[in-house]
Every structure is written in structure tokens, then in C-alpha cells.
């Protein structure tokens, strides 16, 4: 039996769904943390999840709608108000219509679309112990079923605000010349997120929820540790240290120790969930741009192109109202274009993971192909 059919036959009863977001966790850093490495043995692990936007609001509105921001209305830092709720159905809406109780616990209500949630809790990131808070929410929500619970682990970001964003400027030499120490401090916070996950997953297991629960752990974007002057945190550029994320899928009835190294996009999570749960896409709303990645889990190879955008709050070319930096990425290549500076950057990611050697103008055929893909992806599709 193929894994796609395996998914669907095992879930005769609607599974509970718990999504845990580790805000600001870098894909290239979690490999240095033992717990995250061990977690791969108990899950399906996507090592190359590419986010649409390297900041939470843009990333989550895209993930929940399965659409890029130029289609769902959130294509700028300050544009959560612009979400096209009338024409974009969200993951929470699909699940609610399928009979789920839906709840979220987040640091701010506007970081994700509220459509479809029965309840959205908001916590004070400076006062709450998120481990204990989320355990208590699990106790409460376990009485409802089936349920969809979205949990926002913000502590990495909280530390970043206190120790970096409020302390340094976008071009502060003291910060950018201390990358080694910055990384050490960041790793300590990633370790704390691992402790949080360990405690929460043990609680889920002790409650017997893993018998019929799908657990999804992911990051919405990464974080600079002084990688490039001008970006002390995230949201300014589109290099892999902020747009390459990760995804774990955990269930008693799903394969374990399976790693997917093919490119997967954050917009692909919604259609993948719909396929797992046998929920049909609604034709009455804007078409989902993502594509289920169950074929990749089933062993197929497939070249996907990821599209990303941003417009920084600071940095060399700030544009918080509307994105002005764009990128298309394949497994091998990435093209970045800054609309304000008119600068193009082309990187061979297989041979230049750090995106140091700009090949723009040196690979005309590849650059031309990616440029056309960028133009195609940047146009809204209804």
C-alpha cells in the first residue's frame, strides 16, 4: 500500500490536529540541538520548507490560506488588515466545516487569519510560562473532539527583541562583527525551545492523544545572527537563513524516520492537510496556490518552485507597506530581485549554501528562466 493510501486508511476517525510554531527557528541551527535531531527519528521531517515571507504575519496568512500574499492581500508588514477573508478560505475554516473545534493560542491576534477559529487566546509573552500554559490548554481542549489546536511558541522572538532588536541598529558594527557570540546566544534559546517541545510532546503522549492525533511542528521563518549587515533579525532580505524553515509531522500511524529533502513550500501545508483528511477544495473561493506534498512522502521526486517576498521595517531599502524584495527558489538555484535598488542576485545553492557568490549576469539561461518564473508568481491569480 502506498503511503498516501496508508495515511487515509489509518485515519478512519478524524484525527485531532496540533500545530506548534517555533517562531524564528533557523533550519540550519536545529541540527546542532540533540532533541531536534532525535525528533527526526519519530517523524516525517521536511528539511527544506520555504516560507513565503520571512516574518510571522506574512508567513502565517500564506500558510493558512495556501496562497501567496499577492493573492490573499497580506503582502506587507502592516497589512494583516488586508487579508481577503471573503475570497480566501483558511485551514481553520476547512476544519471547522469538517466538524472540528478550532482554537489558537498566540502572542497577538493579528499574526494569523481569525476566520474559522472558535476561540483565539492571546498571552503576554513577558509573563507567561508557555510550557505550563500550553499543557493546561491541552487539558481543556482534550474534552472536545475532534479538535484543531494552534500553539505559538514565541520565546525565541521575545529574546531576540530584548537582546538584539532593541539593543542594536540595522548596521551596528558591534553586532555584525560578533556573529560567533550571537550564534551562541541564539543556540541557547533554541535549546529552550527544545525543552518546551519535549515537555509538550510528553504531555500529549501521557494523555493518550497520540493514538489519534496529528502533530505538526514547524518554523515560520528563520533569524539573522549577524549574517548580513542591514538585517539584525529578519524580514529585510530573502537569504536562506530566514526563508528556509522546517517541518515535522508526527503520528502513531505514520512513517517514522522519513526525511524529505525536496523543496516544500509553506503554501503546500494546507492542500496536504486537506488531502490527508479527504476534504475537497472549495471552488467558490480563490484557488489554493499550494500543492499537496504527499507524493513526495510517497517517494516521488518533483521540482517545485518556491516564491518569497518581503519589505523590511528597516535595513537598506525599507518598505513596510508593500513588499519590494522578491525571490524564486528551486532545489539548486535562487534568484533575488530588489525592486528599490534594482539589484539582482543569483546563487547556486548546491555549491554556495551561504549565498556568497552572486552569479547574476553569468548564467543567462538560468537567470532568464527564473526571472520569468518570478514575474509569473508575482502576478495575482484568481
Helices and strands as residue ranges (DSSP letters): H 3-10, E 16-22, H 27-30, H 34-39, G 40-42, E 44-50, H 56-65, H 69-72, G 80-82, H 91-97, E 101-106, G 109-111, E 119-122, H 130-141, E 147-153, H 155-160, I 161-165, H 173-176, H 179-206, G 209-212, E 213-218, H 240-243, E 244-250, E 258-260, E 264-265, H 268-276, H 294-297, E 306-310, E 325-329, E 333-338, E 343-348, H 364-378
